[in-house]
Amino acid sequence: MRRAWLIASVCLVIAACAPSGIYHVVAPGQTLYRIAKAYGVDDAHLAKVNRISDPTRLEAGQRLYIPGAMLTRQVAVDPPKAPPAPAVPPPLKKPVRTKPPTVAGKSKPAAPKPAPVGRAETISGPRPAPGTFIWPVRGQLVTEFGTVEGKSSKGVEIAVPQGTPVTAAAAGKVIYSGNGIRGYGNLIILEHADNYFTVYGFNAKNLVAVDSFVGQGDRIALSGAPSGGKSPRLHFEIRKGKTAANPIFYLP
């Protein structure tokens, strides 16, 4: 009897000390922030635990470890988006380099208009109407989209002074705001209509929280600098679903 009691006590101690957690199988339409919200965990911590570098690239059937959870929970899914009507996209126009206008001996900042590197990724369906996206900051482009010196860039990098206000390129919902994704520093991801996303990295400070809604031109962050001693700048991307597109073909 004493031995049986001792064995039962040891089993209870082991069970109490064992780390709790379950695996959640991602269903179609579920996003990282919705899964994290359903289980009451921080989405940045959930991404770090599961080594997810991009919260927008979850796959149906993917297994996510949910630390601290004991039972699986129902997770809301985004409704499927209707496919866009077939249309022929307008021809791409090569941007023209122009000098900023000069007033009384002072240069007025203008949106960067560099020549593109590489090509825009193929995006199905019609392009968004003019004015859908605006430049999040104004400054000189220091890294262009595509392959530069053997390195691939899914966005552009715009040189601006540290602490420059970063504004939303379009109205949308904050689906990520944190620093759990390596290489981006403080990062913000906005979800927009028609399955578009914008990405803002290297921020000195994020000013918006997950699940909040922002309007076009609203302040969402203060610019910072990437690691490695590089100069202050903003990393900016435009994506259609999981496909990165060259931002200069979507900006005024």
Contacts in CASP RR format, 6 or more apart in sequence:
PFRMAT RR
TARGET T0000
AUTHOR 0000-0000-0000
METHOD contacts of the structure
MODEL  1
MRRAWLIASVCLVIAACAPSGIYHVVAPGQTLYRIAKAYGVDDAHLAKVN
RISDPTRLEAGQRLYIPGAMLTRQVAVDPPKAPPAPAVPPPLKKPVRTKP
PTVAGKSKPAAPKPAPVGRAETISGPRPAPGTFIWPVRGQLVTEFGTVEG
KSSKGVEIAVPQGTPVTAAAAGKVIYSGNGIRGYGNLIILEHADNYFTVY
GFNAKNLVAVDSFVGQGDRIALSGAPSGGKSPRLHFEIRKGKTAANPIFY
LP
19 67 0 8 1.000
19 68 0 8 1.000
20 67 0 8 1.000
20 68 0 8 1.000
20 69 0 8 1.000
20 70 0 8 1.000
21 65 0 8 1.000
21 66 0 8 1.000
21 67 0 8 1.000
21 68 0 8 1.000
21 69 0 8 1.000
21 70 0 8 1.000
22 65 0 8 1.000
22 66 0 8 1.000
22 69 0 8 1.000
22 70 0 8 1.000
22 71 0 8 1.000
22 72 0 8 1.000
23 63 0 8 1.000
23 64 0 8 1.000
23 65 0 8 1.000
23 66 0 8 1.000
24 35 0 8 1.000
24 39 0 8 1.000
24 63 0 8 1.000
24 64 0 8 1.000
24 66 0 8 1.000
24 69 0 8 1.000
24 72 0 8 1.000
24 73 0 8 1.000
24 75 0 8 1.000
25 61 0 8 1.000
25 62 0 8 1.000
25 63 0 8 1.000
25 64 0 8 1.000
26 35 0 8 1.000
26 58 0 8 1.000
26 59 0 8 1.000
26 60 0 8 1.000
26 61 0 8 1.000
26 62 0 8 1.000
26 63 0 8 1.000
26 64 0 8 1.000
27 60 0 8 1.000
27 61 0 8 1.000
27 75 0 8 1.000
27 77 0 8 1.000
28 60 0 8 1.000
28 77 0 8 1.000
29 60 0 8 1.000
29 77 0 8 1.000
29 78 0 8 1.000
29 80 0 8 1.000
30 58 0 8 1.000
30 75 0 8 1.000
30 76 0 8 1.000
30 77 0 8 1.000
30 78 0 8 1.000
31 55 0 8 1.000
31 56 0 8 1.000
31 58 0 8 1.000
31 78 0 8 1.000
31 175 0 8 1.000
32 43 0 8 1.000
32 46 0 8 1.000
32 47 0 8 1.000
32 52 0 8 1.000
32 55 0 8 1.000
32 58 0 8 1.000
32 175 0 8 1.000
32 176 0 8 1.000
33 43 0 8 1.000
33 55 0 8 1.000
33 175 0 8 1.000
33 176 0 8 1.000
33 210 0 8 1.000
33 211 0 8 1.000
34 75 0 8 1.000
34 76 0 8 1.000
34 77 0 8 1.000
34 78 0 8 1.000
35 46 0 8 1.000
35 64 0 8 1.000
35 66 0 8 1.000
35 75 0 8 1.000
36 42 0 8 1.000
36 43 0 8 1.000
36 46 0 8 1.000
37 43 0 8 1.000
37 211 0 8 1.000
38 73 0 8 1.000
38 74 0 8 1.000
38 75 0 8 1.000
38 76 0 8 1.000
39 66 0 8 1.000
39 69 0 8 1.000
39 73 0 8 1.000
41 66 0 8 1.000
41 67 0 8 1.000
41 68 0 8 1.000
41 69 0 8 1.000
43 55 0 8 1.000
43 176 0 8 1.000
43 210 0 8 1.000
44 176 0 8 1.000
44 178 0 8 1.000
44 179 0 8 1.000
44 180 0 8 1.000
44 181 0 8 1.000
45 67 0 8 1.000
46 52 0 8 1.000
46 64 0 8 1.000
46 66 0 8 1.000
46 67 0 8 1.000
47 55 0 8 1.000
47 176 0 8 1.000
47 180 0 8 1.000
47 181 0 8 1.000
48 180 0 8 1.000
49 65 0 8 1.000
49 67 0 8 1.000
50 64 0 8 1.000
50 65 0 8 1.000
52 58 0 8 1.000
52 181 0 8 1.000
53 181 0 8 1.000
53 182 0 8 1.000
54 181 0 8 1.000
55 175 0 8 1.000
55 176 0 8 1.000
55 181 0 8 1.000
55 189 0 8 1.000
56 175 0 8 1.000
56 189 0 8 1.000
56 197 0 8 1.000
56 239 0 8 1.000
56 241 0 8 1.000
56 242 0 8 1.000
57 242 0 8 1.000
81 194 0 8 1.000
81 195 0 8 1.000
84 124 0 8 1.000
84 125 0 8 1.000
84 126 0 8 1.000
84 194 0 8 1.000
85 126 0 8 1.000
86 125 0 8 1.000
87 125 0 8 1.000
87 126 0 8 1.000
89 123 0 8 1.000
89 125 0 8 1.000
89 126 0 8 1.000
89 127 0 8 1.000
90 127 0 8 1.000
92 120 0 8 1.000
92 249 0 8 1.000
94 115 0 8 1.000
94 116 0 8 1.000
95 113 0 8 1.000
95 114 0 8 1.000
95 115 0 8 1.000
95 116 0 8 1.000
95 248 0 8 1.000
96 113 0 8 1.000
97 113 0 8 1.000
97 114 0 8 1.000
97 115 0 8 1.000
98 110 0 8 1.000
98 113 0 8 1.000
100 107 0 8 1.000
100 108 0 8 1.000
100 109 0 8 1.000
100 110 0 8 1.000
101 107 0 8 1.000
101 108 0 8 1.000
101 110 0 8 1.000
102 108 0 8 1.000
109 138 0 8 1.000
109 139 0 8 1.000
110 138 0 8 1.000
111 135 0 8 1.000
111 138 0 8 1.000
111 139 0 8 1.000
111 251 0 8 1.000
111 252 0 8 1.000
112 135 0 8 1.000
112 138 0 8 1.000
112 139 0 8 1.000
112 140 0 8 1.000
112 141 0 8 1.000
112 158 0 8 1.000
113 248 0 8 1.000
114 141 0 8 1.000
114 144 0 8 1.000
114 248 0 8 1.000
116 144 0 8 1.000
116 145 0 8 1.000
116 246 0 8 1.000
116 248 0 8 1.000
116 249 0 8 1.000
117 144 0 8 1.000
117 145 0 8 1.000
117 146 0 8 1.000
117 147 0 8 1.000
117 148 0 8 1.000
118 145 0 8 1.000
118 146 0 8 1.000
118 147 0 8 1.000
118 246 0 8 1.000
119 146 0 8 1.000
119 246 0 8 1.000
120 145 0 8 1.000
120 245 0 8 1.000
120 246 0 8 1.000
120 249 0 8 1.000
121 243 0 8 1.000
121 244 0 8 1.000
121 245 0 8 1.000
121 246 0 8 1.000
122 243 0 8 1.000
123 240 0 8 1.000
123 243 0 8 1.000
123 245 0 8 1.000
124 240 0 8 1.000
127 249 0 8 1.000
127 250 0 8 1.000
128 194 0 8 1.000
128 196 0 8 1.000
128 250 0 8 1.000
130 252 0 8 1.000
131 252 0 8 1.000
132 170 0 8 1.000
132 250 0 8 1.000
133 169 0 8 1.000
133 170 0 8 1.000
133 198 0 8 1.000
133 238 0 8 1.000
133 247 0 8 1.000
133 250 0 8 1.000
133 251 0 8 1.000
134 167 0 8 1.000
134 169 0 8 1.000
134 170 0 8 1.000
134 216 0 8 1.000
134 217 0 8 1.000
134 251 0 8 1.000
134 252 0 8 1.000
135 158 0 8 1.000
135 169 0 8 1.000
135 251 0 8 1.000
135 252 0 8 1.000
136 158 0 8 1.000
136 166 0 8 1.000
136 167 0 8 1.000
136 168 0 8 1.000
136 169 0 8 1.000
136 198 0 8 1.000
136 200 0 8 1.000
136 234 0 8 1.000
136 236 0 8 1.000
137 158 0 8 1.000
137 160 0 8 1.000
137 164 0 8 1.000
137 165 0 8 1.000
137 166 0 8 1.000
137 167 0 8 1.000
137 223 0 8 1.000
137 234 0 8 1.000
137 236 0 8 1.000
138 158 0 8 1.000
138 160 0 8 1.000
139 158 0 8 1.000
139 159 0 8 1.000
139 160 0 8 1.000
140 158 0 8 1.000
140 159 0 8 1.000
141 156 0 8 1.000
141 157 0 8 1.000
141 158 0 8 1.000
141 159 0 8 1.000
142 157 0 8 1.000
142 158 0 8 1.000
142 159 0 8 1.000
142 231 0 8 1.000
142 233 0 8 1.000
143 153 0 8 1.000
143 155 0 8 1.000
143 156 0 8 1.000
143 157 0 8 1.000
143 233 0 8 1.000
144 153 0 8 1.000
144 156 0 8 1.000
145 153 0 8 1.000
145 154 0 8 1.000
145 155 0 8 1.000
145 156 0 8 1.000
145 244 0 8 1.000
145 246 0 8 1.000
145 247 0 8 1.000
145 248 0 8 1.000
146 152 0 8 1.000
146 153 0 8 1.000
146 154 0 8 1.000
146 155 0 8 1.000
146 246 0 8 1.000
147 153 0 8 1.000
154 237 0 8 1.000
154 239 0 8 1.000
154 244 0 8 1.000
155 199 0 8 1.000
155 235 0 8 1.000
155 236 0 8 1.000
155 237 0 8 1.000
155 238 0 8 1.000
155 244 0 8 1.000
155 246 0 8 1.000
155 247 0 8 1.000
156 235 0 8 1.000
156 236 0 8 1.000
156 237 0 8 1.000
156 247 0 8 1.000
156 248 0 8 1.000
157 202 0 8 1.000
157 233 0 8 1.000
157 234 0 8 1.000
157 235 0 8 1.000
157 236 0 8 1.000
158 233 0 8 1.000
158 234 0 8 1.000
158 236 0 8 1.000
159 231 0 8 1.000
159 232 0 8 1.000
159 233 0 8 1.000
160 223 0 8 1.000
160 232 0 8 1.000
160 233 0 8 1.000
160 234 0 8 1.000
161 223 0 8 1.000
161 232 0 8 1.000
162 204 0 8 1.000
162 223 0 8 1.000
162 224 0 8 1.000
162 225 0 8 1.000
162 232 0 8 1.000
163 204 0 8 1.000
163 205 0 8 1.000
163 222 0 8 1.000
163 223 0 8 1.000
163 224 0 8 1.000
163 232 0 8 1.000
164 222 0 8 1.000
164 223 0 8 1.000
164 232 0 8 1.000
164 234 0 8 1.000
165 219 0 8 1.000
165 221 0 8 1.000
165 222 0 8 1.000
165 223 0 8 1.000
166 200 0 8 1.000
166 203 0 8 1.000
166 219 0 8 1.000
166 220 0 8 1.000
166 221 0 8 1.000
166 222 0 8 1.000
166 223 0 8 1.000
166 234 0 8 1.000
167 216 0 8 1.000
167 217 0 8 1.000
167 218 0 8 1.000
167 219 0 8 1.000
167 220 0 8 1.000
168 190 0 8 1.000
168 198 0 8 1.000
168 214 0 8 1.000
168 215 0 8 1.000
168 216 0 8 1.000
168 217 0 8 1.000
168 218 0 8 1.000
168 220 0 8 1.000
169 190 0 8 1.000
169 198 0 8 1.000
169 216 0 8 1.000
169 217 0 8 1.000
169 236 0 8 1.000
169 238 0 8 1.000
169 251 0 8 1.000
170 190 0 8 1.000
170 192 0 8 1.000
170 196 0 8 1.000
170 198 0 8 1.000
170 215 0 8 1.000
170 216 0 8 1.000
171 192 0 8 1.000
171 213 0 8 1.000
171 214 0 8 1.000
171 215 0 8 1.000
171 216 0 8 1.000
172 190 0 8 1.000
172 191 0 8 1.000
172 192 0 8 1.000
172 193 0 8 1.000
172 213 0 8 1.000
172 214 0 8 1.000
172 215 0 8 1.000
173 190 0 8 1.000
173 191 0 8 1.000
173 211 0 8 1.000
173 212 0 8 1.000
173 213 0 8 1.000
173 214 0 8 1.000
174 188 0 8 1.000
174 189 0 8 1.000
174 190 0 8 1.000
174 208 0 8 1.000
174 209 0 8 1.000
174 210 0 8 1.000
174 211 0 8 1.000
174 212 0 8 1.000
174 213 0 8 1.000
174 214 0 8 1.000
174 220 0 8 1.000
175 189 0 8 1.000
175 190 0 8 1.000
175 191 0 8 1.000
175 197 0 8 1.000
175 210 0 8 1.000
176 187 0 8 1.000
176 188 0 8 1.000
176 189 0 8 1.000
176 210 0 8 1.000
177 187 0 8 1.000
177 188 0 8 1.000
177 189 0 8 1.000
177 206 0 8 1.000
177 208 0 8 1.000
177 209 0 8 1.000
177 210 0 8 1.000
178 186 0 8 1.000
178 187 0 8 1.000
178 188 0 8 1.000
178 206 0 8 1.000
179 185 0 8 1.000
179 186 0 8 1.000
179 187 0 8 1.000
180 187 0 8 1.000
181 187 0 8 1.000
183 226 0 8 1.000
183 227 0 8 1.000
184 199 0 8 1.000
184 201 0 8 1.000
184 202 0 8 1.000
184 235 0 8 1.000
185 201 0 8 1.000
185 202 0 8 1.000
185 203 0 8 1.000
185 226 0 8 1.000
185 227 0 8 1.000
186 201 0 8 1.000
186 202 0 8 1.000
186 203 0 8 1.000
186 204 0 8 1.000
186 205 0 8 1.000
186 206 0 8 1.000
186 221 0 8 1.000
186 224 0 8 1.000
187 199 0 8 1.000
187 200 0 8 1.000
187 201 0 8 1.000
187 203 0 8 1.000
187 206 0 8 1.000
188 199 0 8 1.000
188 200 0 8 1.000
188 201 0 8 1.000
188 203 0 8 1.000
188 206 0 8 1.000
188 208 0 8 1.000
188 220 0 8 1.000
188 221 0 8 1.000
189 197 0 8 1.000
189 198 0 8 1.000
189 199 0 8 1.000
189 200 0 8 1.000
190 197 0 8 1.000
190 198 0 8 1.000
190 200 0 8 1.000
190 214 0 8 1.000
190 220 0 8 1.000
191 197 0 8 1.000
192 198 0 8 1.000
194 240 0 8 1.000
195 240 0 8 1.000
195 241 0 8 1.000
196 238 0 8 1.000
196 239 0 8 1.000
196 240 0 8 1.000
196 241 0 8 1.000
197 237 0 8 1.000
197 238 0 8 1.000
197 239 0 8 1.000
197 240 0 8 1.000
197 241 0 8 1.000
198 236 0 8 1.000
198 237 0 8 1.000
198 238 0 8 1.000
198 239 0 8 1.000
199 235 0 8 1.000
199 236 0 8 1.000
199 237 0 8 1.000
199 238 0 8 1.000
199 239 0 8 1.000
200 220 0 8 1.000
200 221 0 8 1.000
200 234 0 8 1.000
200 235 0 8 1.000
200 236 0 8 1.000
201 221 0 8 1.000
201 234 0 8 1.000
201 235 0 8 1.000
201 236 0 8 1.000
202 223 0 8 1.000
202 224 0 8 1.000
202 225 0 8 1.000
202 226 0 8 1.000
202 232 0 8 1.000
202 233 0 8 1.000
202 234 0 8 1.000
202 235 0 8 1.000
203 221 0 8 1.000
203 222 0 8 1.000
203 223 0 8 1.000
203 224 0 8 1.000
203 234 0 8 1.000
204 221 0 8 1.000
204 222 0 8 1.000
204 223 0 8 1.000
204 224 0 8 1.000
204 225 0 8 1.000
205 221 0 8 1.000
205 222 0 8 1.000
206 220 0 8 1.000
206 221 0 8 1.000
207 219 0 8 1.000
207 220 0 8 1.000
207 221 0 8 1.000
207 222 0 8 1.000
208 214 0 8 1.000
208 220 0 8 1.000
208 221 0 8 1.000
214 220 0 8 1.000
223 232 0 8 1.000
223 233 0 8 1.000
223 234 0 8 1.000
224 232 0 8 1.000
224 233 0 8 1.000
224 234 0 8 1.000
225 231 0 8 1.000
225 232 0 8 1.000
225 233 0 8 1.000
226 233 0 8 1.000
226 235 0 8 1.000
236 247 0 8 1.000
237 244 0 8 1.000
237 247 0 8 1.000
238 244 0 8 1.000
238 245 0 8 1.000
238 247 0 8 1.000
238 250 0 8 1.000
239 245 0 8 1.000
END
